[in-house]
Amino acid sequence: MRLTICIILIISFTVSEIFANEINKIDSLKNELNSAKEDTTKVILLKEIGLNLLRSNPDESKERALEALELSKRLNYPKGVAAAFNLLALNEEHRGNYAKTIDYYIKALKIIEKENDKENIANLY
């Protein structure tokens, strides 16, 4: 019985430490975002925030993906557009919307194939 309690306590402390680190990372990225210029760096920050929020706050994750998509289009930054579509696909997959997931992955794939970005093509498959 004592062993079981010890194991449960160790696991719960480990899990809380992981969540605390995740929250710290998200806060740090959001702080960087507040001072970021409207450039590709901001797109990357939006994508990273979105990825980190995917499980804990999928609604905000999707908002960040849409912001990254809009900014990437304004900047004519195809790699950012593809990354935003990829994040939107992950969001839809997480929600169980598999038709939308495939649609977003196809949009991302078309862009990265056009850019001949072989590394990201491989990542999508």
RAHU-V378288 format. One record per residue. N is the residue number from 0. RES is the residue in three letters. SS is DSSP state (~ for helix, > for strand, _ for the rest). OMEGA is omega as a letter, one per 20 degrees, with the letter a starting at -180 (none if undefined). D_CENTER is the distance of its C-alpha to the mean C-alpha in Angstrom with 1 decimal. Layout:
BEGIN
n: {N/N}
res: {RES/RES}
ss: {SS/SS}
omega: {OMEGA/OMEGA}
d_center: {D_CENTER/D_CENTER}
END
This chain:
BEGIN
n: {0/1/2/3/4/5/6/7/8/9/10/11/12/13/14/15/16/17/18/19/20/21/22/23/24/25/26/27/28/29/30/31/32/33/34/35/36/37/38/39/40/41/42/43/44/45/46/47/48/49/50/51/52/53/54/55/56/57/58/59/60/61/62/63/64/65/66/67/68/69/70/71/72/73/74/75/76/77/78/79/80/81/82/83/84/85/86/87/88/89/90/91/92/93/94/95/96/97/98/99/100/101/102/103/104/105/106/107/108/109/110/111/112/113/114/115/116/117/118/119/120/121/122/123/124}
res: {MET/ARG/LEU/THR/ILE/CYS/ILE/ILE/LEU/ILE/ILE/SER/PHE/THR/VAL/SER/GLU/ILE/PHE/ALA/ASN/GLU/ILE/ASN/LYS/ILE/ASP/SER/LEU/LYS/ASN/GLU/LEU/ASN/SER/ALA/LYS/GLU/ASP/THR/THR/LYS/VAL/ILE/LEU/LEU/LYS/GLU/ILE/GLY/LEU/ASN/LEU/LEU/ARG/SER/ASN/PRO/ASP/GLU/SER/LYS/GLU/ARG/ALA/LEU/GLU/ALA/LEU/GLU/LEU/SER/LYS/ARG/LEU/ASN/TYR/PRO/LYS/GLY/VAL/ALA/ALA/ALA/PHE/ASN/LEU/LEU/ALA/LEU/ASN/GLU/GLU/HIS/ARG/GLY/ASN/TYR/ALA/LYS/THR/ILE/ASP/TYR/TYR/ILE/LYS/ALA/LEU/LYS/ILE/ILE/GLU/LYS/GLU/ASN/ASP/LYS/GLU/ASN/ILE/ALA/ASN/LEU/TYR}
ss: {_/~/~/~/~/~/~/~/~/~/~/~/~/~/~/~/~/~/~/~/~/~/~/~/~/~/~/~/~/~/~/~/~/~/~/_/_/_/_/~/~/~/~/~/~/~/~/~/~/~/~/~/~/_/_/_/_/~/~/~/~/~/~/~/~/~/~/~/~/~/~/~/~/~/~/_/_/~/~/~/~/~/~/~/~/~/~/~/~/~/~/~/~/~/~/_/_/~/~/~/~/~/~/~/~/~/~/~/~/~/~/~/~/~/_/_/_/~/~/~/~/~/~/~/_}
omega: {r/r/r/r/r/r/r/r/r/r/a/r/r/r/r/r/r/r/r/r/r/r/r/a/r/r/r/r/r/r/r/a/a/a/a/r/r/r/a/r/r/r/a/r/r/r/a/r/r/r/a/r/a/a/a/a/a/r/r/r/r/r/r/r/r/r/r/r/a/a/r/r/r/a/a/a/a/r/r/r/r/r/r/r/r/r/r/r/r/r/a/r/r/a/r/r/a/r/r/r/a/r/r/r/r/r/r/a/r/a/a/r/r/r/a/a/a/r/a/r/r/a/a/r/none}
d_center: {41.0/40.4/38.3/36.1/35.6/34.8/32.2/30.6/30.7/29.1/26.3/25.6/25.8/23.4/20.8/21.3/20.9/17.5/16.4/18.1/16.4/12.9/14.3/15.9/12.9/11.1/14.5/15.0/12.0/13.3/16.7/15.9/14.4/17.7/19.8/17.8/19.7/18.8/17.9/15.5/14.6/13.4/11.2/9.7/9.5/8.0/5.0/5.2/6.1/3.7/1.9/5.6/6.8/6.1/9.6/11.4/10.9/9.6/11.7/10.3/6.7/8.5/10.6/8.3/7.3/11.1/12.0/10.3/12.2/15.3/15.5/15.0/17.8/19.9/19.6/20.3/17.4/16.9/14.3/12.1/13.0/12.2/8.7/8.3/10.3/8.4/5.2/8.3/9.9/7.7/8.3/11.9/12.4/11.6/14.2/16.6/16.8/17.4/19.2/16.4/14.0/16.6/17.2/13.8/13.8/17.4/16.5/14.1/16.7/19.5/18.1/17.5/20.9/22.5/21.2/22.4/19.2/20.3/17.8/14.8/17.3/17.9/14.3/14.1/17.3}
END
